[in-house]
């Protein structure tokens, strides 16, 4: 079976994805991506929405799969058009990502599924990490405590 990254390469239409913004005090939950298109970057847990699945259900599932943490989605914060082009300018990946704030319910943090690593990070730590610009902007604008 091909991975979802392979299935969505050079798509005919954009794919819907979710990204879970989960705070624990002043720290935000991030995973290190194992697969393209954002391989080796740090990002909130998330991924593609499955057919028949709500965006909030996708946030619950993706967060559990990638971090072993249970969350309760609360609200959609914003969206990002993530368009990745190859050297010839052809669209290699195109995701419409909904950033959804979620409340931590429980579990033991452990990277899983397509996450190489996972952890809680302060806003100050984010500036020293490989986080995509749009994600960094969203996280640094949020106020929590």
C-alpha positions in Angstrom: 0.0 0.0 0.0 1.3 3.5 -0.9 1.6 6.1 1.8 -0.7 9.1 1.9 2.2 11.3 1.0 2.7 9.3 -2.2 -1.0 9.2 -3.0 -1.3 13.0 -2.7 1.8 13.8 -4.7 0.9 15.8 -7.9 -2.8 16.0 -7.0 -5.7 16.9 -9.3 -7.3 19.0 -6.5 -6.4 20.3 -3.0 -6.7 18.0 0.0 -8.2 19.0 3.3 -6.0 18.6 6.3 -6.1 19.6 10.0 -3.5 20.8 12.4 -4.1 20.5 16.2 -3.0 23.5 18.3 -2.7 22.1 21.8 -1.4 24.2 24.7 -0.1 22.9 28.0 0.3 26.2 30.0 2.8 28.3 28.0 4.0 25.4 25.8 2.6 24.1 22.5 2.5 20.5 21.3 4.7 19.8 18.2 5.8 16.8 16.3 8.8 16.3 14.0 7.4 15.2 10.6 8.6 11.9 9.2 7.1 12.2 5.7 7.0 14.8 2.9 6.0 17.4 2.2 7.2 18.9 5.5 9.6 16.1 6.3 12.0 16.9 9.3 10.1 20.1 10.2 8.3 20.7 13.5 4.6 21.2 13.3 1.4 20.7 15.3 0.1 17.1 15.0 -2.3 16.7 12.1 -2.9 15.2 8.7 -5.5 14.5 6.1 -9.2 14.4 6.7 -10.7 11.1 5.7 -13.9 10.7 3.6 -16.9 10.9 6.0 -14.8 12.2 8.9 -15.4 15.6 10.4 -12.5 18.0 10.8 -12.8 17.8 14.6 -12.8 14.0 14.5 -9.7 14.2 12.3 -8.0 16.3 15.0 -8.8 13.8 17.6 -7.6 10.8 15.5 -4.4 12.5 14.1 -3.3 13.8 17.5 -3.8 10.4 19.1 -2.0 8.6 16.3 1.0 11.0 16.3 1.4 11.7 20.0 -0.7 9.1 22.0 -2.5 12.1 23.6 -6.3 12.6 23.7 -7.7 16.0 22.9 -11.0 17.8 22.6 -11.2 20.2 19.6 -12.6 23.6 20.6 -12.5 26.0 17.6 -11.0 26.6 14.2 -8.4 29.4 14.4 -7.5 29.9 10.8 -6.6 28.1 7.6 -3.5 28.0 5.4 -3.1 27.1 1.8 0.0 24.9 1.8 1.1 24.6 -1.8 4.4 22.9 -2.6 6.0 23.2 -6.1 8.7 21.1 -7.6 11.7 22.7 -9.5 9.6 23.0 -12.7 6.9 24.9 -10.8 4.4 22.0 -11.0 2.3 21.6 -7.9 3.6 18.6 -6.1 1.3 18.9 -3.0 -1.6 21.2 -2.2 -3.3 21.1 1.2 -5.9 23.4 2.7 -5.0 23.1 6.4 -7.4 24.0 9.1 -5.7 25.0 12.3 -7.9 23.9 15.2 -7.3 24.7 18.8 -7.8 21.7 21.1 -7.8 21.0 24.8 -5.6 18.3 26.3 -7.6 15.5 27.9 -4.9 13.1 28.8 -2.4 10.4 27.7 1.3 9.9 27.8 3.3 11.8 25.2 5.0 9.4 22.8 5.7 10.0 19.1 3.9 7.6 16.8 2.6 7.1 13.3 4.4 9.6 11.0 6.1 11.5 13.8 9.8 11.1 14.4 9.6 13.0 17.7 7.1 14.9 19.8 7.3 17.5 22.6 6.0 20.6 24.4 7.8 23.8 23.3 7.7 27.4 24.5 7.3 30.3 22.1 10.9 31.2 22.7 12.1 27.7 21.7 10.0 27.9 18.4 12.3 30.5 17.0 15.3 28.1 17.2 13.4 25.2 15.6 12.6 24.3 12.0 9.0 25.4 11.9 7.3 26.5 8.7 6.8 30.3 8.5 3.0 30.3 8.4 2.8 27.9 11.4 5.3 29.9 13.4 3.3 33.1 12.7 0.1 31.5 13.9 1.6 30.1 17.1 3.5 33.2 18.1 0.3 35.3 17.7 -1.6 33.1 20.1 -1.7 34.1 23.8 -2.0 31.3 26.4 -1.2 30.8 30.0 
